Amino acid sequence: MSAESGRLAPEEAWRGLRRDSRILWWILAASLPGMALFSWLLDGVLRQSVLMPLITIVFLAAIGTAGLRVARFACPGCGKPFFETWYFFQLLRSECAHCGLRRESAQPSPVNR
């Protein structure tokens, strides 16, 4: 963390984004098989399908929380939201929506937006 700006160093910021993105994709990938497994276990073994909506809500909350962490990622170059403008949100964006900083880069591109 740099002392003068109070923001994370670019390498730290990108590492955090990679970690949060990985967590989001793992939760997304585990949600359908996880819910199917819990459904089978709860319905087949315990005969209690009342817990299935609760499990679904837990998965949705986990996906929402992880998604918000990724969506709120601040660009290391300009400090503004990396993935969004006031009218559009693009999670797979490869450069900052505001300053043009390429993903995983430390220096902004020469073309300002």
Biopython code that builds the backbone (N, CA, C, O; Angstrom):
import numpy as np
from Bio.PDB.StructureBuilder import StructureBuilder

atoms = [
    (1, "MET", "N", (0.843, -1.173, 0.000)),
    (1, "MET", "CA", (0.000, 0.000, 0.000)),
    (1, "MET", "C", (0.889, 1.237, 0.000)),
    (1, "MET", "O", (1.762, 1.366, 0.859)),
    (2, "SER", "N", (0.688, 2.125, -0.926)),
    (2, "SER", "CA", (1.536, 3.305, -0.983)),
    (2, "SER", "C", (1.060, 4.334, 0.031)),
    (2, "SER", "O", (-0.142, 4.520, 0.222)),
    (3, "ALA", "N", (1.995, 4.993, 0.672)),
    (3, "ALA", "CA", (1.672, 5.909, 1.757)),
    (3, "ALA", "C", (1.053, 7.206, 1.250)),
    (3, "ALA", "O", (0.177, 7.770, 1.907)),
    (4, "GLU", "N", (1.499, 7.687, 0.086)),
    (4, "GLU", "CA", (1.020, 8.984, -0.357)),
    (4, "GLU", "C", (-0.395, 8.952, -0.912)),
    (4, "GLU", "O", (-1.105, 9.951, -0.800)),
    (5, "SER", "N", (-0.826, 7.868, -1.494)),
    (5, "SER", "CA", (-2.153, 7.848, -2.105)),
    (5, "SER", "C", (-3.192, 7.094, -1.278)),
    (5, "SER", "O", (-4.390, 7.333, -1.429)),
    (6, "GLY", "N", (-2.757, 6.200, -0.419)),
    (6, "GLY", "CA", (-3.702, 5.415, 0.352)),
    (6, "GLY", "C", (-4.309, 4.266, -0.441)),
    (6, "GLY", "O", (-5.154, 3.535, 0.077)),
    (7, "ARG", "N", (-3.886, 4.098, -1.703)),
    (7, "ARG", "CA", (-4.388, 3.002, -2.533)),
    (7, "ARG", "C", (-3.375, 1.864, -2.555)),
    (7, "ARG", "O", (-2.211, 2.034, -2.190)),
    (8, "LEU", "N", (-3.848, 0.700, -2.994)),
    (8, "LEU", "CA", (-2.972, -0.454, -3.109)),
    (8, "LEU", "C", (-2.011, -0.288, -4.275)),
    (8, "LEU", "O", (-2.315, 0.404, -5.247)),
    (9, "ALA", "N", (-0.853, -0.923, -4.175)),
    (9, "ALA", "CA", (0.076, -0.971, -5.293)),
    (9, "ALA", "C", (-0.599, -1.767, -6.417)),
    (9, "ALA", "O", (-1.403, -2.658, -6.143)),
    (10, "PRO", "N", (-0.280, -1.455, -7.676)),
    (10, "PRO", "CA", (-0.941, -2.156, -8.793)),
    (10, "PRO", "C", (-0.839, -3.679, -8.715)),
    (10, "PRO", "O", (-1.812, -4.378, -9.000)),
    (11, "GLU", "N", (0.327, -4.198, -8.332)),
    (11, "GLU", "CA", (0.481, -5.659, -8.260)),
    (11, "GLU", "C", (-0.451, -6.255, -7.214)),
    (11, "GLU", "O", (-1.051, -7.308, -7.430)),
    (12, "GLU", "N", (-0.567, -5.571, -6.074)),
    (12, "GLU", "CA", (-1.472, -6.038, -5.012)),
    (12, "GLU", "C", (-2.928, -5.971, -5.453)),
    (12, "GLU", "O", (-3.709, -6.883, -5.182)),
    (13, "ALA", "N", (-3.283, -4.896, -6.128)),
    (13, "ALA", "CA", (-4.661, -4.729, -6.599)),
    (13, "ALA", "C", (-5.024, -5.810, -7.602)),
    (13, "ALA", "O", (-6.098, -6.406, -7.512)),
    (14, "TRP", "N", (-4.126, -6.072, -8.569)),
    (14, "TRP", "CA", (-4.425, -7.111, -9.569)),
    (14, "TRP", "C", (-4.488, -8.489, -8.924)),
    (14, "TRP", "O", (-5.307, -9.319, -9.317)),
    (15, "ARG", "N", (-3.629, -8.741, -7.934)),
    (15, "ARG", "CA", (-3.663, -10.031, -7.231)),
    (15, "ARG", "C", (-5.004, -10.203, -6.508)),
    (15, "ARG", "O", (-5.585, -11.288, -6.523)),
    (16, "GLY", "N", (-5.485, -9.143, -5.886)),
    (16, "GLY", "CA", (-6.782, -9.190, -5.206)),
    (16, "GLY", "C", (-7.925, -9.429, -6.180)),
    (16, "GLY", "O", (-8.850, -10.185, -5.884)),
    (17, "LEU", "N", (-7.862, -8.779, -7.354)),
    (17, "LEU", "CA", (-8.897, -8.993, -8.371)),
    (17, "LEU", "C", (-8.878, -10.432, -8.873)),
    (17, "LEU", "O", (-9.931, -11.047, -9.035)),
    (18, "ARG", "N", (-7.681, -10.973, -9.122)),
    (18, "ARG", "CA", (-7.593, -12.381, -9.565)),
    (18, "ARG", "C", (-8.175, -13.317, -8.517)),
    (18, "ARG", "O", (-8.899, -14.255, -8.853)),
    (19, "ARG", "N", (-7.861, -13.066, -7.239)),
    (19, "ARG", "CA", (-8.381, -13.908, -6.150)),
    (19, "ARG", "C", (-9.906, -13.825, -6.086)),
    (19, "ARG", "O", (-10.584, -14.850, -6.016)),
    (20, "ASP", "N", (-10.439, -12.611, -6.110)),
    (20, "ASP", "CA", (-11.889, -12.439, -6.031)),
    (20, "ASP", "C", (-12.592, -13.033, -7.247)),
    (20, "ASP", "O", (-13.661, -13.628, -7.112)),
    (21, "SER", "N", (-12.002, -12.877, -8.438)),
    (21, "SER", "CA", (-12.588, -13.468, -9.649)),
    (21, "SER", "C", (-12.589, -14.990, -9.575)),
    (21, "SER", "O", (-13.563, -15.645, -9.947)),
    (22, "ARG", "N", (-11.482, -15.539, -9.090)),
    (22, "ARG", "CA", (-11.390, -17.002, -8.955)),
    (22, "ARG", "C", (-12.454, -17.518, -7.985)),
    (22, "ARG", "O", (-13.098, -18.534, -8.249)),
    (23, "ILE", "N", (-12.636, -16.827, -6.875)),
    (23, "ILE", "CA", (-13.658, -17.226, -5.897)),
    (23, "ILE", "C", (-15.042, -17.179, -6.533)),
    (23, "ILE", "O", (-15.839, -18.102, -6.363)),
    (24, "LEU", "N", (-15.330, -16.102, -7.267)),
    (24, "LEU", "CA", (-16.630, -15.973, -7.929)),
    (24, "LEU", "C", (-16.871, -17.118, -8.899)),
    (24, "LEU", "O", (-17.945, -17.719, -8.889)),
    (25, "TRP", "N", (-15.880, -17.432, -9.742)),
    (25, "TRP", "CA", (-16.066, -18.515, -10.722)),
    (25, "TRP", "C", (-16.212, -19.871, -10.043)),
    (25, "TRP", "O", (-16.983, -20.710, -10.509)),
    (26, "TRP", "N", (-15.481, -20.104, -8.940)),
    (26, "TRP", "CA", (-15.631, -21.372, -8.217)),
    (26, "TRP", "C", (-17.029, -21.499, -7.608)),
    (26, "TRP", "O", (-17.626, -22.575, -7.646)),
    (27, "ILE", "N", (-17.548, -20.414, -7.051)),
    (27, "ILE", "CA", (-18.897, -20.462, -6.475)),
    (27, "ILE", "C", (-19.923, -20.697, -7.575)),
    (27, "ILE", "O", (-20.844, -21.497, -7.409)),
    (28, "LEU", "N", (-19.765, -19.998, -8.702)),
    (28, "LEU", "CA", (-20.691, -20.201, -9.823)),
    (28, "LEU", "C", (-20.653, -21.641, -10.321)),
    (28, "LEU", "O", (-21.695, -22.245, -10.580)),
    (29, "ALA", "N", (-19.437, -22.189, -10.455)),
    (29, "ALA", "CA", (-19.299, -23.563, -10.947)),
    (29, "ALA", "C", (-19.847, -24.582, -9.949)),
    (29, "ALA", "O", (-20.355, -25.629, -10.352)),
    (30, "ALA", "N", (-19.750, -24.290, -8.662)),
    (30, "ALA", "CA", (-20.199, -25.234, -7.635)),
    (30, "ALA", "C", (-21.675, -25.109, -7.321)),
    (30, "ALA", "O", (-22.240, -25.992, -6.674)),
    (31, "SER", "N", (-22.315, -24.036, -7.761)),
    (31, "SER", "CA", (-23.692, -23.800, -7.329)),
    (31, "SER", "C", (-24.673, -24.850, -7.852)),
    (31, "SER", "O", (-25.418, -25.428, -7.061)),
    (32, "LEU", "N", (-24.695, -25.106, -9.131)),
    (32, "LEU", "CA", (-25.659, -26.097, -9.644)),
    (32, "LEU", "C", (-25.375, -27.510, -9.166)),
    (32, "LEU", "O", (-26.292, -28.171, -8.679)),
    (33, "PRO", "N", (-24.133, -28.012, -9.281)),
    (33, "PRO", "CA", (-23.888, -29.350, -8.723)),
    (33, "PRO", "C", (-24.108, -29.396, -7.212)),
    (33, "PRO", "O", (-24.597, -30.395, -6.685)),
    (34, "GLY", "N", (-23.748, -28.317, -6.516)),
    (34, "GLY", "CA", (-23.941, -28.281, -5.066)),
    (34, "GLY", "C", (-25.406, -28.336, -4.685)),
    (34, "GLY", "O", (-25.791, -29.070, -3.775)),
    (35, "MET", "N", (-26.228, -27.554, -5.383)),
    (35, "MET", "CA", (-27.663, -27.575, -5.087)),
    (35, "MET", "C", (-28.277, -28.921, -5.459)),
    (35, "MET", "O", (-29.156, -29.414, -4.753)),
    (36, "ALA", "N", (-27.825, -29.517, -6.553)),
    (36, "ALA", "CA", (-28.343, -30.837, -6.935)),
    (36, "ALA", "C", (-27.964, -31.884, -5.884)),
    (36, "ALA", "O", (-28.785, -32.719, -5.505)),
    (37, "LEU", "N", (-26.707, -31.830, -5.416)),
    (37, "LEU", "CA", (-26.261, -32.777, -4.402)),
    (37, "LEU", "C", (-27.041, -32.598, -3.103)),
    (37, "LEU", "O", (-27.509, -33.573, -2.515)),
    (38, "PHE", "N", (-27.180, -31.345, -2.656)),
    (38, "PHE", "CA", (-27.945, -31.098, -1.434)),
    (38, "PHE", "C", (-29.411, -31.492, -1.606)),
    (38, "PHE", "O", (-30.029, -32.004, -0.673)),
    (39, "SER", "N", (-29.957, -31.260, -2.769)),
    (39, "SER", "CA", (-31.342, -31.649, -3.033)),
    (39, "SER", "C", (-31.500, -33.162, -2.934)),
    (39, "SER", "O", (-32.442, -33.660, -2.318)),
    (40, "TRP", "N", (-30.578, -33.877, -3.540)),
    (40, "TRP", "CA", (-30.629, -35.335, -3.498)),
    (40, "TRP", "C", (-30.469, -35.836, -2.062)),
    (40, "TRP", "O", (-31.210, -36.713, -1.618)),
    (41, "LEU", "N", (-29.495, -35.272, -1.338)),
    (41, "LEU", "CA", (-29.275, -35.700, 0.045)),
    (41, "LEU", "C", (-30.466, -35.376, 0.938)),
    (41, "LEU", "O", (-30.921, -36.222, 1.707)),
    (42, "LEU", "N", (-30.965, -34.152, 0.833)),
    (42, "LEU", "CA", (-32.050, -33.749, 1.719)),
    (42, "LEU", "C", (-33.362, -34.427, 1.369)),
    (42, "LEU", "O", (-34.117, -34.823, 2.258)),
    (43, "ASP", "N", (-33.638, -34.563, 0.081)),
    (43, "ASP", "CA", (-34.897, -35.177, -0.323)),
    (43, "ASP", "C", (-34.841, -36.699, -0.216)),
    (43, "ASP", "O", (-35.807, -37.330, 0.212)),
    (44, "GLY", "N", (-33.708, -37.289, -0.605)),
    (44, "GLY", "CA", (-33.599, -38.743, -0.600)),
    (44, "GLY", "C", (-33.341, -39.329, 0.764)),
    (44, "GLY", "O", (-33.880, -40.387, 1.088)),
    (45, "VAL", "N", (-32.545, -38.683, 1.564)),
    (45, "VAL", "CA", (-32.143, -39.232, 2.851)),
    (45, "VAL", "C", (-32.998, -38.676, 3.987)),
    (45, "VAL", "O", (-33.533, -39.437, 4.793)),
    (46, "LEU", "N", (-33.127, -37.374, 4.051)),
    (46, "LEU", "CA", (-33.814, -36.754, 5.179)),
    (46, "LEU", "C", (-35.300, -36.518, 4.936)),
    (46, "LEU", "O", (-36.057, -36.297, 5.881)),
    (47, "ARG", "N", (-35.715, -36.564, 3.683)),
    (47, "ARG", "CA", (-37.106, -36.294, 3.299)),
    (47, "ARG", "C", (-37.554, -34.906, 3.749)),
    (47, "ARG", "O", (-38.711, -34.705, 4.118)),
    (48, "GLN", "N", (-36.629, -33.960, 3.714)),
    (48, "GLN", "CA", (-36.959, -32.590, 4.110)),
    (48, "GLN", "C", (-36.577, -31.639, 2.981)),
    (48, "GLN", "O", (-35.450, -31.149, 2.921)),
    (49, "SER", "N", (-37.518, -31.388, 2.100)),
    (49, "SER", "CA", (-37.235, -30.493, 0.985)),
    (49, "SER", "C", (-37.414, -29.035, 1.379)),
    (49, "SER", "O", (-37.220, -28.147, 0.549)),
    (50, "VAL", "N", (-37.777, -28.772, 2.622)),
    (50, "VAL", "CA", (-37.973, -27.400, 3.082)),
    (50, "VAL", "C", (-36.635, -26.661, 3.197)),
    (50, "VAL", "O", (-36.612, -25.430, 3.174)),
    (51, "LEU", "N", (-35.534, -27.384, 3.319)),
    (51, "LEU", "CA", (-34.225, -26.747, 3.421)),
    (51, "LEU", "C", (-33.652, -26.335, 2.073)),
    (51, "LEU", "O", (-32.712, -25.541, 2.025)),
    (52, "MET", "N", (-34.193, -26.851, 0.983)),
    (52, "MET", "CA", (-33.663, -26.529, -0.344)),
    (52, "MET", "C", (-33.739, -25.035, -0.665)),
    (52, "MET", "O", (-32.761, -24.495, -1.181)),
    (53, "PRO", "N", (-34.847, -24.339, -0.389)),
    (53, "PRO", "CA", (-34.843, -22.887, -0.638)),
    (53, "PRO", "C", (-33.781, -22.157, 0.182)),
    (53, "PRO", "O", (-33.204, -21.179, -0.292)),
    (54, "LEU", "N", (-33.521, -22.614, 1.389)),
    (54, "LEU", "CA", (-32.499, -21.999, 2.221)),
    (54, "LEU", "C", (-31.110, -22.188, 1.594)),
    (54, "LEU", "O", (-30.304, -21.257, 1.564)),
    (55, "ILE", "N", (-30.846, -23.371, 1.107)),
    (55, "ILE", "CA", (-29.558, -23.644, 0.446)),
    (55, "ILE", "C", (-29.417, -22.799, -0.808)),
    (55, "ILE", "O", (-28.338, -22.280, -1.093)),
    (56, "THR", "N", (-30.502, -22.658, -1.558)),
    (56, "THR", "CA", (-30.482, -21.821, -2.756)),
    (56, "THR", "C", (-30.189, -20.369, -2.397)),
    (56, "THR", "O", (-29.404, -19.709, -3.078)),
    (57, "ILE", "N", (-30.804, -19.872, -1.346)),
    (57, "ILE", "CA", (-30.570, -18.495, -0.904)),
    (57, "ILE", "C", (-29.122, -18.309, -0.460)),
    (57, "ILE", "O", (-28.523, -17.267, -0.725)),
    (58, "VAL", "N", (-28.562, -19.303, 0.206)),
    (58, "VAL", "CA", (-27.160, -19.223, 0.633)),
    (58, "VAL", "C", (-26.237, -19.135, -0.583)),
    (58, "VAL", "O", (-25.318, -18.316, -0.600)),
    (59, "PHE", "N", (-26.473, -19.975, -1.605)),
    (59, "PHE", "CA", (-25.661, -19.911, -2.824)),
    (59, "PHE", "C", (-25.831, -18.566, -3.521)),
    (59, "PHE", "O", (-24.847, -17.985, -3.979)),
    (60, "LEU", "N", (-27.059, -18.062, -3.611)),
    (60, "LEU", "CA", (-27.298, -16.770, -4.253)),
    (60, "LEU", "C", (-26.606, -15.642, -3.493)),
    (60, "LEU", "O", (-26.047, -14.734, -4.108)),
    (61, "ALA", "N", (-26.638, -15.689, -2.183)),
    (61, "ALA", "CA", (-25.968, -14.661, -1.384)),
    (61, "ALA", "C", (-24.453, -14.721, -1.586)),
    (61, "ALA", "O", (-23.794, -13.686, -1.681)),
    (62, "ALA", "N", (-23.905, -15.936, -1.653)),
    (62, "ALA", "CA", (-22.461, -16.080, -1.883)),
    (62, "ALA", "C", (-22.073, -15.556, -3.262)),
    (62, "ALA", "O", (-21.058, -14.873, -3.400)),
    (63, "ILE", "N", (-22.871, -15.869, -4.283)),
    (63, "ILE", "CA", (-22.600, -15.378, -5.640)),
    (63, "ILE", "C", (-22.715, -13.856, -5.679)),
    (63, "ILE", "O", (-21.881, -13.187, -6.289)),
    (64, "GLY", "N", (-23.734, -13.313, -5.039)),
    (64, "GLY", "CA", (-23.912, -11.866, -5.008)),
    (64, "GLY", "C", (-22.783, -11.147, -4.294)),
    (64, "GLY", "O", (-22.308, -10.113, -4.763)),
    (65, "THR", "N", (-22.356, -11.680, -3.174)),
    (65, "THR", "CA", (-21.269, -11.073, -2.411)),
    (65, "THR", "C", (-19.967, -11.104, -3.197)),
    (65, "THR", "O", (-19.271, -10.093, -3.286)),
    (66, "ALA", "N", (-19.634, -12.258, -3.768)),
    (66, "ALA", "CA", (-18.402, -12.370, -4.556)),
    (66, "ALA", "C", (-18.484, -11.498, -5.806)),
    (66, "ALA", "O", (-17.493, -10.877, -6.192)),
    (67, "GLY", "N", (-19.640, -11.444, -6.435)),
    (67, "GLY", "CA", (-19.820, -10.616, -7.624)),
    (67, "GLY", "C", (-19.670, -9.139, -7.329)),
    (67, "GLY", "O", (-19.077, -8.406, -8.120)),
    (68, "LEU", "N", (-20.200, -8.690, -6.198)),
    (68, "LEU", "CA", (-20.052, -7.286, -5.811)),
    (68, "LEU", "C", (-18.604, -6.925, -5.519)),
    (68, "LEU", "O", (-18.159, -5.821, -5.835)),
    (69, "ARG", "N", (-17.868, -7.851, -4.916)),
    (69, "ARG", "CA", (-16.450, -7.584, -4.656)),
    (69, "ARG", "C", (-15.691, -7.375, -5.961)),
    (69, "ARG", "O", (-14.844, -6.487, -6.053)),
    (70, "VAL", "N", (-15.991, -8.192, -6.970)),
    (70, "VAL", "CA", (-15.331, -8.035, -8.269)),
    (70, "VAL", "C", (-15.819, -6.761, -8.951)),
    (70, "VAL", "O", (-15.016, -6.018, -9.516)),
    (71, "ALA", "N", (-17.107, -6.503, -8.905)),
    (71, "ALA", "CA", (-17.679, -5.341, -9.588)),
    (71, "ALA", "C", (-17.172, -4.029, -9.007)),
    (71, "ALA", "O", (-17.043, -3.047, -9.739)),
    (72, "ARG", "N", (-16.884, -3.988, -7.720)),
    (72, "ARG", "CA", (-16.441, -2.753, -7.078)),
    (72, "ARG", "C", (-14.937, -2.521, -7.202)),
    (72, "ARG", "O", (-14.416, -1.580, -6.603)),
    (73, "PHE", "N", (-14.239, -3.341, -7.952)),
    (73, "PHE", "CA", (-12.789, -3.204, -8.095)),
    (73, "PHE", "C", (-12.436, -1.824, -8.633)),
    (73, "PHE", "O", (-12.922, -1.412, -9.686)),
    (74, "ALA", "N", (-11.590, -1.119, -7.901)),
    (74, "ALA", "CA", (-11.164, 0.215, -8.307)),
    (74, "ALA", "C", (-9.889, 0.116, -9.124)),
    (74, "ALA", "O", (-8.956, -0.597, -8.755)),
    (75, "CYS", "N", (-9.857, 0.828, -10.224)),
    (75, "CYS", "CA", (-8.691, 0.845, -11.114)),
    (75, "CYS", "C", (-7.467, 1.346, -10.353)),
    (75, "CYS", "O", (-7.540, 2.384, -9.695)),
    (76, "PRO", "N", (-6.339, 0.631, -10.428)),
    (76, "PRO", "CA", (-5.129, 1.112, -9.760)),
    (76, "PRO", "C", (-4.592, 2.402, -10.373)),
    (76, "PRO", "O", (-3.833, 3.125, -9.727)),
    (77, "GLY", "N", (-4.975, 2.695, -11.603)),
    (77, "GLY", "CA", (-4.479, 3.895, -12.263)),
    (77, "GLY", "C", (-5.253, 5.154, -11.891)),
    (77, "GLY", "O", (-4.656, 6.167, -11.526)),
    (78, "CYS", "N", (-6.584, 5.094, -11.984)),
    (78, "CYS", "CA", (-7.385, 6.308, -11.766)),
    (78, "CYS", "C", (-8.257, 6.246, -10.516)),
    (78, "CYS", "O", (-8.759, 7.276, -10.066)),
    (79, "GLY", "N", (-8.446, 5.056, -9.951)),
    (79, "GLY", "CA", (-9.248, 4.927, -8.739)),
    (79, "GLY", "C", (-10.739, 4.807, -8.984)),
    (79, "GLY", "O", (-11.505, 4.606, -8.042)),
    (80, "LYS", "N", (-11.166, 4.927, -10.238)),
    (80, "LYS", "CA", (-12.590, 4.795, -10.566)),
    (80, "LYS", "C", (-12.920, 3.327, -10.802)),
    (80, "LYS", "O", (-12.015, 2.508, -10.964)),
    (81, "PRO", "N", (-14.225, 2.980, -10.825)),
    (81, "PRO", "CA", (-14.602, 1.578, -11.066)),
    (81, "PRO", "C", (-14.042, 1.075, -12.404)),
    (81, "PRO", "O", (-14.299, 1.662, -13.455)),
    (82, "PHE", "N", (-13.282, -0.008, -12.348)),
    (82, "PHE", "CA", (-12.602, -0.536, -13.525)),
    (82, "PHE", "C", (-13.584, -1.052, -14.568)),
    (82, "PHE", "O", (-13.393, -0.832, -15.764)),
    (83, "PHE", "N", (-14.631, -1.736, -14.123)),
    (83, "PHE", "CA", (-15.517, -2.459, -15.035)),
    (83, "PHE", "C", (-16.750, -1.688, -15.470)),
    (83, "PHE", "O", (-17.470, -2.155, -16.353)),
    (84, "GLU", "N", (-17.024, -0.527, -14.889)),
    (84, "GLU", "CA", (-18.308, 0.093, -15.190)),
    (84, "GLU", "C", (-18.207, 1.585, -15.484)),
    (84, "GLU", "O", (-17.345, 2.302, -14.974)),
    (85, "THR", "N", (-19.134, 2.008, -16.333)),
    (85, "THR", "CA", (-19.373, 3.421, -16.562)),
    (85, "THR", "C", (-20.747, 3.706, -15.969)),
    (85, "THR", "O", (-21.354, 2.807, -15.388)),
    (86, "TRP", "N", (-21.236, 4.884, -16.092)),
    (86, "TRP", "CA", (-22.525, 5.206, -15.492)),
    (86, "TRP", "C", (-23.683, 4.480, -16.156)),
    (86, "TRP", "O", (-24.765, 4.383, -15.577)),
    (87, "TYR", "N", (-23.472, 3.975, -17.349)),
    (87, "TYR", "CA", (-24.570, 3.338, -18.077)),
    (87, "TYR", "C", (-24.345, 1.864, -18.380)),
    (87, "TYR", "O", (-25.274, 1.194, -18.831)),
    (88, "PHE", "N", (-23.144, 1.332, -18.148)),
    (88, "PHE", "CA", (-22.875, -0.033, -18.584)),
    (88, "PHE", "C", (-21.869, -0.704, -17.660)),
    (88, "PHE", "O", (-20.937, -0.068, -17.167)),
    (89, "PHE", "N", (-22.070, -1.992, -17.434)),
    (89, "PHE", "CA", (-21.180, -2.803, -16.610)),
    (89, "PHE", "C", (-20.717, -3.992, -17.445)),
    (89, "PHE", "O", (-21.544, -4.761, -17.936)),
    (90, "GLN", "N", (-19.413, -4.149, -17.610)),
    (90, "GLN", "CA", (-18.871, -5.233, -18.419)),
    (90, "GLN", "C", (-17.777, -5.944, -17.624)),
    (90, "GLN", "O", (-16.654, -5.451, -17.519)),
    (91, "LEU", "N", (-18.113, -7.098, -17.071)),
    (91, "LEU", "CA", (-17.205, -7.815, -16.184)),
    (91, "LEU", "C", (-15.977, -8.361, -16.900)),
    (91, "LEU", "O", (-14.931, -8.520, -16.272)),
    (92, "LEU", "N", (-16.070, -8.648, -18.181)),
    (92, "LEU", "CA", (-14.939, -9.218, -18.919)),
    (92, "LEU", "C", (-14.111, -8.143, -19.625)),
    (92, "LEU", "O", (-13.336, -8.456, -20.530)),
    (93, "ARG", "N", (-14.263, -6.908, -19.230)),
    (93, "ARG", "CA", (-13.526, -5.795, -19.826)),
    (93, "ARG", "C", (-12.018, -6.008, -19.642)),
    (93, "ARG", "O", (-11.580, -6.443, -18.577)),
    (94, "SER", "N", (-11.227, -5.704, -20.676)),
    (94, "SER", "CA", (-9.783, -5.903, -20.589)),
    (94, "SER", "C", (-9.023, -4.607, -20.307)),
    (94, "SER", "O", (-7.807, -4.633, -20.120)),
    (95, "GLU", "N", (-9.724, -3.484, -20.275)),
    (95, "GLU", "CA", (-9.091, -2.224, -19.920)),
    (95, "GLU", "C", (-10.075, -1.370, -19.131)),
    (95, "GLU", "O", (-11.288, -1.555, -19.228)),
    (96, "CYS", "N", (-9.548, -0.443, -18.355)),
    (96, "CYS", "CA", (-10.377, 0.400, -17.500)),
    (96, "CYS", "C", (-11.381, 1.181, -18.340)),
    (96, "CYS", "O", (-11.044, 1.686, -19.411)),
    (97, "ALA", "N", (-12.592, 1.276, -17.858)),
    (97, "ALA", "CA", (-13.648, 2.002, -18.568)),
    (97, "ALA", "C", (-13.390, 3.499, -18.580)),
    (97, "ALA", "O", (-14.007, 4.220, -19.363)),
    (98, "HIS", "N", (-12.491, 3.982, -17.728)),
    (98, "HIS", "CA", (-12.279, 5.422, -17.597)),
    (98, "HIS", "C", (-10.921, 5.883, -18.137)),
    (98, "HIS", "O", (-10.863, 6.818, -18.936)),
    (99, "CYS", "N", (-9.834, 5.241, -17.712)),
    (99, "CYS", "CA", (-8.504, 5.725, -18.098)),
    (99, "CYS", "C", (-7.822, 4.864, -19.150)),
    (99, "CYS", "O", (-6.784, 5.262, -19.678)),
    (100, "GLY", "N", (-8.370, 3.702, -19.471)),
    (100, "GLY", "CA", (-7.783, 2.845, -20.496)),
    (100, "GLY", "C", (-6.654, 1.956, -20.006)),
    (100, "GLY", "O", (-5.987, 1.315, -20.818)),
    (101, "LEU", "N", (-6.420, 1.899, -18.704)),
    (101, "LEU", "CA", (-5.376, 1.033, -18.158)),
    (101, "LEU", "C", (-5.676, -0.412, -18.509)),
    (101, "LEU", "O", (-6.757, -0.915, -18.204)),
    (102, "ARG", "N", (-4.726, -1.088, -19.150)),
    (102, "ARG", "CA", (-4.910, -2.488, -19.524)),
    (102, "ARG", "C", (-4.899, -3.351, -18.265)),
    (102, "ARG", "O", (-4.200, -3.056, -17.296)),
    (103, "ARG", "N", (-5.669, -4.395, -18.301)),
    (103, "ARG", "CA", (-5.722, -5.318, -17.164)),
    (103, "ARG", "C", (-4.346, -5.916, -16.928)),
    (103, "ARG", "O", (-3.658, -6.279, -17.882)),
    (104, "GLU", "N", (-3.942, -6.022, -15.689)),
    (104, "GLU", "CA", (-2.652, -6.546, -15.237)),
    (104, "GLU", "C", (-1.488, -5.624, -15.582)),
    (104, "GLU", "O", (-0.337, -6.054, -15.506)),
    (105, "SER", "N", (-1.739, -4.390, -15.951)),
    (105, "SER", "CA", (-0.699, -3.438, -16.298)),
    (105, "SER", "C", (-0.504, -2.448, -15.166)),
    (105, "SER", "O", (-1.409, -2.230, -14.360)),
    (106, "ALA", "N", (0.676, -1.850, -15.105)),
    (106, "ALA", "CA", (0.943, -0.851, -14.078)),
    (106, "ALA", "C", (0.854, 0.568, -14.627)),
    (106, "ALA", "O", (0.683, 1.517, -13.862)),
    (107, "GLN", "N", (0.966, 0.723, -15.933)),
    (107, "GLN", "CA", (0.969, 2.050, -16.541)),
    (107, "GLN", "C", (-0.242, 2.221, -17.448)),
    (107, "GLN", "O", (-0.551, 1.316, -18.224)),
    (108, "PRO", "N", (-0.946, 3.368, -17.374)),
    (108, "PRO", "CA", (-2.092, 3.593, -18.265)),
    (108, "PRO", "C", (-1.643, 3.765, -19.712)),
    (108, "PRO", "O", (-0.519, 4.179, -19.995)),
    (109, "SER", "N", (-2.561, 3.434, -20.616)),
    (109, "SER", "CA", (-2.263, 3.600, -22.031)),
    (109, "SER", "C", (-2.243, 5.092, -22.368)),
    (109, "SER", "O", (-2.858, 5.885, -21.655)),
    (110, "PRO", "N", (-1.548, 5.492, -23.439)),
    (110, "PRO", "CA", (-1.427, 6.915, -23.759)),
    (110, "PRO", "C", (-2.726, 7.566, -24.205)),
    (110, "PRO", "O", (-2.832, 8.792, -24.165)),
    (111, "VAL", "N", (-3.717, 6.794, -24.628)),
    (111, "VAL", "CA", (-4.970, 7.350, -25.094)),
    (111, "VAL", "C", (-5.913, 7.486, -23.908)),
    (111, "VAL", "O", (-6.297, 6.480, -23.310)),
    (112, "ASN", "N", (-6.290, 8.706, -23.558)),
    (112, "ASN", "CA", (-7.253, 8.931, -22.480)),
    (112, "ASN", "C", (-8.645, 8.991, -23.050)),
    (112, "ASN", "O", (-8.854, 9.388, -24.196)),
    (113, "ARG", "N", (-9.597, 8.589, -22.231)),
    (113, "ARG", "CA", (-10.990, 8.571, -22.690)),
    (113, "ARG", "C", (-11.737, 9.716, -22.146)),
    (113, "ARG", "O", (-12.927, 9.865, -22.426)),
]
sb = StructureBuilder()
sb.init_structure("model")
sb.init_model(0)
sb.init_chain("A")
sb.init_seg("    ")
for serial, (resi, resn, name, xyz) in enumerate(atoms, 1):
    if name == "N":
        sb.init_residue(resn, " ", resi, " ")
    sb.init_atom(name, np.array(xyz, "f"), 0.0, 1.0, " ", f" {name:<3s}", serial, name[0])
structure = sb.get_structure()
